[in-house]
Each structure stands twice: as C-alpha cells, then as structure tokens.
C-alpha cells in the first residue's frame, strides 16, 4: 500500500530528469522527482565542471523548456565542424551558415545547465521534489509501479503509472 499516488515518478534530477520534469509542465500530471543528493548541495553531482557539446536541437529544446535564456550566457556557439580521420582519405566540413542555422551546436559547462534547469522546478505545476530521497525497493504490476524510498522523514512508499529512471550510470 503506497503513501502517495502519482502519475509519473522521475528518479534523478540531473539533466535528463530535470529536463523531463520541465517538459511535462502544463500536461496535467502529478509528478514526483526523486533526487538522492542532499539539499546541502547546490546541484546534483552531474552538474559539475565538465564541458558539454549540445546539438542545435538540444538548444531548441532548452528554449522550449524556458531555460535557454538563463543558459545562453554560458554557451559558446559551434559554427564550424571539421570531420576527418588522420592518415585516411577524405574529410568533411560543416558550416552553420550553409545549413541555415545560427550554430551547429553549443559548448557549455554542465554546471550552467543545472543553474538553468533547477530554479525552474519549483514553478512546475503538479511537481513535488523529494530530496534527499533514495529508492530502495521497486515492484511493478499491470497497473504501474510501487517504489520504496528512504527520506529524511523515514521510509515512504509511492505509486505511479510510469517510472522514469534518470539517475545516471549507477542506476
């Protein structure tokens, strides 16, 4: 028997989980975003100093999610791409202007993506962020899933029709 029922449980508030939560805003779902890292941290561990190359399509998605303006100041456009294999015949060059796009993609620190996504979460209708919370049990049936959590308040059980595992490589 669950303590709380949701439509969707998202495990992980990193780039994938937080982006999904933003994308579901306004869809009318009751969503729980479960994040293991403590609220003592500014952001979950995935929002570190790694520099990422985002495709132009990712930039369009971030714009649609309402976070690109916060991220744009940290993003450097990729205007030209040269693809070759040293010692092999052939190469290709791609230019944003030739493709009719402002950039082929953008380079940005992962930290900046977190700084853009995480402040958006409190404004998402129907979203509850559970942090710190760790999934310790999972059971699926024909109607959905039931998840056991350990939170600062103790054990809790949640039920949902859909579970999204977005908690990284050690999921």
C-alpha positions in Angstrom: 0.0 0.0 0.0 1.5 3.3 -1.0 1.6 6.5 1.0 1.1 8.8 -2.1 0.0 8.2 -5.7 1.5 9.9 -8.7 1.1 9.7 -12.5 4.9 9.7 -13.0 7.9 9.1 -10.8 11.2 10.5 -12.2 14.3 9.2 -10.4 17.2 11.6 -10.8 17.2 15.4 -11.0 20.2 15.6 -13.4 20.0 16.9 -16.9 17.6 14.1 -18.2 15.3 14.0 -15.2 15.1 17.8 -14.7 14.6 18.4 -18.4 11.8 15.8 -18.5 10.1 17.4 -15.5 10.2 20.8 -17.3 8.9 19.3 -20.5 5.9 17.8 -18.6 4.9 21.2 -17.1 1.3 22.0 -18.0 0.5 18.5 -19.1 -1.7 17.9 -16.0 0.3 15.1 -14.5 1.0 14.6 -10.8 4.8 14.1 -10.8 7.4 13.2 -8.1 11.1 14.0 -8.9 13.2 11.8 -6.6 16.8 13.0 -6.1 19.4 11.2 -3.9 21.8 14.2 -3.3 21.3 16.3 -0.3 19.8 19.8 -0.4 23.1 20.9 1.1 24.5 20.7 -2.5 23.7 23.5 -4.9 23.0 20.9 -7.6 23.1 17.1 -8.0 26.6 15.7 -8.8 26.0 15.6 -12.6 26.0 19.4 -12.8 29.8 19.6 -12.5 32.6 21.5 -14.4 32.6 19.1 -17.4 32.1 21.0 -20.6 29.4 19.5 -22.9 28.7 19.9 -26.6 25.0 20.4 -27.1 23.4 19.8 -30.6 21.5 22.6 -32.1 18.3 20.5 -31.5 19.1 20.4 -27.8 19.3 24.2 -27.7 15.9 24.4 -29.3 14.5 22.0 -26.7 16.0 24.1 -23.9 14.4 27.2 -25.4 11.0 25.4 -25.5 11.5 24.5 -21.8 12.0 28.1 -21.0 15.6 27.7 -19.7 17.7 28.7 -22.7 17.9 32.4 -21.8 19.5 31.5 -18.4 21.9 29.1 -20.2 22.8 31.2 -23.2 25.3 33.5 -21.4 27.4 30.4 -20.7 27.1 28.8 -24.1 29.6 29.2 -26.9 28.3 28.5 -30.4 29.8 25.8 -32.6 29.8 27.5 -36.0 32.1 25.1 -37.9 32.8 21.4 -37.7 35.7 19.6 -39.4 35.5 15.8 -39.5 38.5 13.8 -40.6 40.5 10.7 -39.7 44.2 11.4 -39.7 46.1 9.3 -42.2 42.9 8.4 -44.1 41.4 9.7 -47.3 38.6 12.3 -47.1 37.1 14.8 -44.8 34.1 16.9 -44.5 33.4 20.4 -43.2 30.1 21.6 -41.8 29.2 25.3 -41.5 26.2 26.6 -39.6 25.6 29.3 -42.2 25.5 26.7 -45.0 22.9 24.8 -43.0 20.8 27.9 -42.3 21.1 27.6 -38.6 22.8 30.1 -36.1 25.1 27.3 -34.8 25.7 23.6 -35.3 25.5 23.3 -31.5 26.8 24.9 -28.3 29.5 24.2 -25.8 28.5 24.8 -22.2 29.5 23.7 -18.7 27.2 21.1 -17.1 27.0 23.3 -14.1 25.4 26.0 -16.2 22.7 23.6 -17.3 21.9 22.8 -13.7 21.8 26.5 -12.9 19.3 27.0 -15.6 17.1 23.9 -15.0 16.9 23.6 -11.2 15.4 27.1 -10.5 12.6 26.2 -12.9 11.5 23.2 -11.0 9.5 25.0 -8.2 7.2 26.6 -10.8 6.2 23.3 -12.4 2.5 22.6 -11.8 1.9 19.2 -10.2 5.6 18.6 -9.4 6.9 17.5 -6.0 10.6 17.3 -5.5 11.7 14.7 -2.9 15.3 15.4 -1.9 17.3 13.8 -0.4 15.5 10.5 -1.2 16.9 7.1 -2.2 15.0 4.4 -4.0 15.5 1.1 -2.0 12.6 -1.0 -3.4 10.7 -1.4 -6.6 7.8 -3.6 -7.5 5.9 -3.5 -10.8 2.4 -4.8 -11.7 0.0 -4.4 -14.6 -1.2 -1.0 -13.2 2.2 0.6 -12.7 5.0 0.6 -10.1 5.4 1.0 -6.4 8.6 2.4 -5.1 10.0 2.3 -1.6 12.1 5.4 -0.5 14.3 6.4 2.3 14.0 10.1 3.0 14.9 12.5 5.8 11.5 11.7 7.3 12.0 8.0 7.1 10.5 5.3 4.8 7.9 6.2 2.3 6.1 4.3 -0.4 5.0 5.9 -3.7 2.9 4.5 -6.5 2.7 5.7 -10.1 1.6 4.5 -13.6 5.1 5.3 -15.0 8.6 5.2 -13.6 11.5 7.0 -15.4 15.0 6.0 -14.3 17.1 9.1 -15.0 19.5 8.6 -12.1 22.7 8.1 -14.0 25.2 5.4 -14.8 24.9 3.6 -11.4 21.1 3.3 -11.6 
